[in-house]
Amino acid sequence: MLKNENAIALVAAIDTAYNDPAVQAIPELTQLLVAALQKLDCVADHHQVAADLNRDLTVWSQAHTTGPAALNALYLETLKDGTGIDYHLPYQQRD
């Protein structure tokens, strides 16, 4: 069970993004989010999970010029909780 406020906020952001219909329409994204949640269940270092998810979202965005708007809040949450991450939105929000 997560007790750290940052870890709880990360889980909430992942859950919100996962439940967004635009994200659900992209299996690759749902797989990334499920994997991150599973890591949070097994790994004590939520900072590392946030940094890994940030990297995964950045890699995904390199192959896509637009992304679901629900990813914005999640991406920003990974920046808050991860360590040593540059700030920028790697994709353009689609309407």
C-alpha positions in Angstrom: 0.0 0.0 0.0 1.4 3.4 -1.0 1.7 6.0 1.8 3.8 8.7 0.1 1.8 11.6 -1.2 3.9 11.8 -4.4 3.4 8.1 -5.1 -0.3 8.4 -4.5 -0.5 11.4 -6.8 1.4 9.5 -9.5 -1.0 6.5 -9.2 -4.0 8.9 -9.4 -2.5 10.6 -12.5 -1.9 7.2 -14.1 -5.4 6.0 -13.3 -6.9 9.2 -14.7 -5.0 8.9 -18.0 -5.7 5.2 -18.2 -9.4 5.7 -17.9 -9.5 8.4 -20.6 -11.2 7.1 -23.8 -8.5 8.7 -26.1 -5.8 6.8 -24.2 -7.9 3.6 -24.1 -8.0 3.8 -27.9 -4.2 3.4 -28.0 -3.2 -0.1 -26.7 0.5 0.8 -26.6 -0.3 3.6 -24.1 -2.5 1.5 -21.9 0.3 -1.1 -21.8 2.8 1.5 -20.6 0.4 2.7 -17.9 -0.4 -0.8 -16.7 3.3 -1.6 -16.5 4.0 1.5 -14.5 1.2 0.6 -12.0 2.7 -2.9 -11.7 6.1 -1.4 -11.0 4.7 0.8 -8.3 3.2 -2.3 -6.6 6.6 -4.0 -6.6 9.2 -1.3 -6.5 9.7 0.9 -3.4 11.3 3.8 -5.4 8.4 5.6 -6.9 10.8 8.3 -8.1 12.4 5.7 -10.4 9.0 4.5 -11.7 8.1 8.2 -12.4 11.4 8.7 -14.3 10.9 5.5 -16.2 7.3 6.4 -17.2 8.5 9.8 -18.2 11.1 8.2 -20.5 8.5 5.8 -21.9 6.1 8.6 -22.7 8.9 10.6 -24.3 9.9 7.6 -26.4 6.3 7.0 -27.4 6.0 10.7 -28.4 8.9 10.5 -30.7 6.9 8.2 -33.0 3.7 10.3 -32.6 3.2 14.0 -33.4 0.0 14.3 -31.3 -1.2 12.6 -28.1 -4.3 12.5 -25.9 -4.8 15.5 -23.7 -5.0 13.2 -20.7 -1.3 12.5 -21.0 -0.4 16.1 -20.2 -1.3 15.9 -16.5 0.4 12.5 -16.2 3.5 13.8 -17.9 3.7 16.7 -15.6 3.2 14.4 -12.6 6.1 12.3 -13.7 8.2 15.5 -13.8 7.3 16.3 -10.2 8.0 12.9 -8.9 10.9 11.8 -11.1 14.5 13.0 -10.6 16.8 14.6 -13.1 14.2 15.1 -15.8 14.2 18.0 -18.3 10.8 19.8 -18.6 9.1 19.9 -21.9 5.9 18.4 -23.4 7.2 16.0 -26.0 4.1 16.0 -28.1 1.3 18.4 -29.2 -2.1 18.0 -27.5 -4.8 16.9 -29.9 -8.4 18.2 -29.4 
